[in-house]
Amino acid sequence: MSFLDLEKKRFLVMGVANRKSVAWSITKSLEDAGAEVIHSVRSEARLKSLEKLLGDRKAYVCDVEYPEQINALAEQVAGDYGGLDGIVHSIAFANYSEGFKPFHETVRKDFLQATAISAFSLVEVANAFKPQLSDAASVVSIGISSTDVTAENYGYMAPIKAALETASCNLAKSFSADTRVRFNTVNAGPLKTSASAGIPGYIDSYLYAEKLTFRKQNLTTQEVANTAVFLLSPASSGINGQGIVVNAGMDRNYFDKDVIADAMRS
């Protein structure tokens, strides 16, 4: 038996967008460890775009903005497989179609839509799949390491990601009444993904974050995936209701002498 003990276990990974996605890195790592991975994606168009990447892997369509689709997904997976050993929630959406706005100008419908998709969907997914989760299953969500930082160009998504983390903690408590299912989040620093490319001014933030890391090198998606896979495995059985920060020390290094020098020169 390997350290991770993932052989012959089955996981649902939600949110693969392309080969740069954290969700895809998690998929590959789980499979390398001997697990079976099935997928859900948000639309038929997304599924079509992933045909070559996914190959013969099983994939379903589920737009989590609509609760009925989540329930339908749970029924489909139950019919096809019966049970799961874990779920990866790697889903986020924000409407930036009108460009960047100051936080106080956030539109209610945009905030509520983003909350429903990016945070509350975790609650609905957990509820729908509860009968299928093995008693010691693990549910891992992908969050951010800067929910308490006022990043102007991230707009209203920081408080929504904070809601995701809090929802995960409360699910851990709620499920503990009759299961040993664990809920944790991986709170990642800035990454090079297609989703981040849609954030206004992200490149500058990404380069600045790199200067703040202790090692002067930003994260890779694989490093985030490695943490997620560990949390999905029985090796992390003592970790529950936690947000694990993976950002190479970025949030501990605001007073780096080189960063201070650059700031003072400007």
Backbone hydrogen bonds, N-H to C=O, Kabsch-Sander energy under -0.5 kcal/mol:
donor,donor_aa,acceptor,acceptor_aa,energy
8,K,34,G,-2.5
9,K,6,L,-1.9
11,F,36,E,-2.5
12,L,86,G,-2.0
13,V,11,F,-0.6
13,V,38,I,-2.8
14,M,12,L,-0.6
14,M,88,V,-2.7
15,G,13,V,-0.5
15,G,40,S,-2.0
21,S,18,N,-1.7
25,S,21,S,-1.8
26,I,22,V,-2.5
27,T,23,A,-2.0
28,K,24,W,-2.5
29,S,25,S,-2.1
30,L,26,I,-2.8
31,E,27,T,-2.5
32,D,28,K,-2.3
33,A,29,S,-1.3
34,G,31,E,-1.8
35,A,30,L,-2.5
36,E,9,K,-3.4
38,I,11,F,-2.8
39,H,58,K,-2.2
40,S,13,V,-1.7
41,V,60,Y,-2.5
47,L,43,S,-2.2
48,K,44,E,-2.5
49,S,45,A,-2.1
50,L,46,R,-1.1
51,E,48,K,-1.2
54,L,50,L,-3.2
55,G,51,E,-1.7
57,R,54,L,-2.1
60,Y,39,H,-2.4
62,C,41,V,-3.5
62,C,60,Y,-0.5
64,V,62,C,-0.9
66,Y,63,D,-2.2
69,Q,66,Y,-1.4
70,I,66,Y,-1.2
71,N,67,P,-2.3
72,A,68,E,-2.0
73,L,69,Q,-2.2
74,A,70,I,-2.2
75,E,71,N,-2.0
76,Q,72,A,-2.4
77,V,73,L,-2.8
78,A,74,A,-2.3
79,G,75,E,-2.2
80,D,76,Q,-2.2
81,Y,77,V,-3.0
82,G,77,V,-1.3
83,G,81,Y,-0.5
84,L,132,Q,-2.3
85,D,10,R,-3.3
86,G,10,R,-0.6
87,I,138,S,-1.6
88,V,12,L,-2.9
89,H,87,I,-0.5
89,H,140,V,-3.0
90,S,14,M,-2.1
90,S,88,V,-0.8
96,Y,94,A,-1.0
99,G,96,Y,-2.2
105,E,102,P,-2.1
106,T,103,F,-2.0
111,F,107,V,-2.4
112,L,108,R,-2.9
113,Q,109,K,-2.1
114,A,110,D,-2.5
115,T,111,F,-2.2
116,A,112,L,-2.5
117,I,113,Q,-2.2
118,S,114,A,-2.9
119,A,115,T,-2.1
120,F,115,T,-2.7
121,S,116,A,-0.9
122,L,119,A,-1.5
123,V,119,A,-0.6
123,V,120,F,-0.6
124,E,120,F,-1.9
125,V,121,S,-2.9
126,A,122,L,-2.5
127,N,123,V,-2.3
128,A,124,E,-2.4
129,F,125,V,-2.3
130,K,126,A,-0.9
130,K,127,N,-0.5
132,Q,129,F,-1.6
133,L,129,F,-1.2
133,L,130,K,-0.7
134,S,84,L,-2.6
137,A,134,S,-2.1
138,S,85,D,-1.5
139,V,182,R,-3.0
140,V,87,I,-2.6
140,V,138,S,-0.5
141,S,184,N,-2.1
142,I,89,H,-2.1
143,G,141,S,-0.7
143,G,186,V,-2.7
145,S,188,A,-2.1
149,V,146,S,-1.6
151,A,149,V,-1.8
152,E,150,T,-0.9
154,Y,151,A,-1.6
155,G,151,A,-0.5
155,G,152,E,-1.3
157,M,154,Y,-1.9
158,A,155,G,-0.6
160,I,156,Y,-1.0
161,K,157,M,-2.8
162,A,158,A,-2.0
163,A,159,P,-1.7
164,L,160,I,-1.8
165,E,161,K,-2.0
166,T,162,A,-2.4
167,A,163,A,-2.7
168,S,164,L,-2.2
169,C,165,E,-2.0
170,N,166,T,-2.3
171,L,167,A,-2.2
172,A,168,S,-1.9
173,K,169,C,-1.6
174,S,170,N,-2.6
175,F,171,L,-3.0
176,S,172,A,-1.0
177,A,174,S,-1.1
178,D,175,F,-1.4
179,T,175,F,-1.6
180,R,135,D,-1.9
182,R,137,A,-2.5
184,N,139,V,-2.2
185,T,242,Q,-2.5
186,V,141,S,-2.9
187,N,185,T,-0.7
187,N,244,I,-2.7
188,A,143,G,-1.6
188,A,186,V,-1.1
189,G,246,V,-2.1
193,T,191,L,-1.1
197,A,193,T,-1.2
198,G,195,A,-1.2
199,I,196,S,-2.0
202,Y,199,I,-1.7
205,S,201,G,-1.5
206,Y,202,Y,-3.0
207,L,203,I,-2.4
208,Y,204,D,-2.3
209,A,205,S,-2.7
210,E,206,Y,-1.8
211,K,207,L,-1.3
212,L,208,Y,-1.1
213,T,209,A,-1.0
213,T,210,E,-0.6
214,F,248,A,-2.0
215,R,248,A,-0.5
216,K,213,T,-0.8
219,L,190,P,-0.6
224,V,220,T,-1.3
225,A,221,T,-2.6
226,N,222,Q,-2.6
227,T,223,E,-1.3
228,A,224,V,-2.1
229,V,225,A,-2.8
230,F,226,N,-2.0
231,L,227,T,-2.3
232,L,228,A,-1.7
233,S,229,V,-1.0
233,S,230,F,-0.8
235,A,4,L,-0.5
236,S,230,F,-0.5
236,S,233,S,-1.7
237,S,234,P,-1.7
239,I,236,S,-2.6
240,N,238,G,-0.6
241,G,183,F,-2.3
242,Q,183,F,-0.5
244,I,185,T,-2.9
244,I,242,Q,-0.6
245,V,243,G,-0.7
246,V,187,N,-2.6
250,M,247,N,-1.8
252,R,249,G,-2.2
253,N,250,M,-1.1
256,D,253,N,-1.4
260,I,256,D,-2.5
261,A,257,K,-2.2
262,D,258,D,-2.2
263,A,259,V,-2.3
264,M,260,I,-2.5
265,R,261,A,-2.0
266,S,262,D,-1.5
